[in-house]
Amino acid sequence: MPVLCCPLTGTMMEQLKEKVKALREKRGWTQEDMAREIGVCLSTVQRWEKQGGNPTRLARRELARLFQKAGI
């Protein structure tokens, strides 16, 4: 997932939902673990998994790093 500076489209938000949950489950992390790893609030990870969302540029960078590391 490239690091973007513009808002995510509906399709991208849907992909984000799936990828965030897949990454978390692959790592065996709780939502709280993932939030801590990325540096966001628990409610942010919950929102991403439930409805997608538009992560900050810093959060996108961290997500991209974790997705790449996990092969997602």
PEVEN-V717834 format. One record per run of one state. SS is the DSSP state (A for helix, B for strand, O for the rest). FROM is the first residue (numbers start at 1). TO is the last residue. Records with the same first field share a line. If there is no record, write none. Layout:
# PEVEN-V717834
SS: FROM-TO + FROM-TO
This chain:
# PEVEN-V717834
O: 1-9 + 28-30 + 39-41 + 52-56 + 71-72
A: 10-27 + 31-38 + 42-51 + 57-70
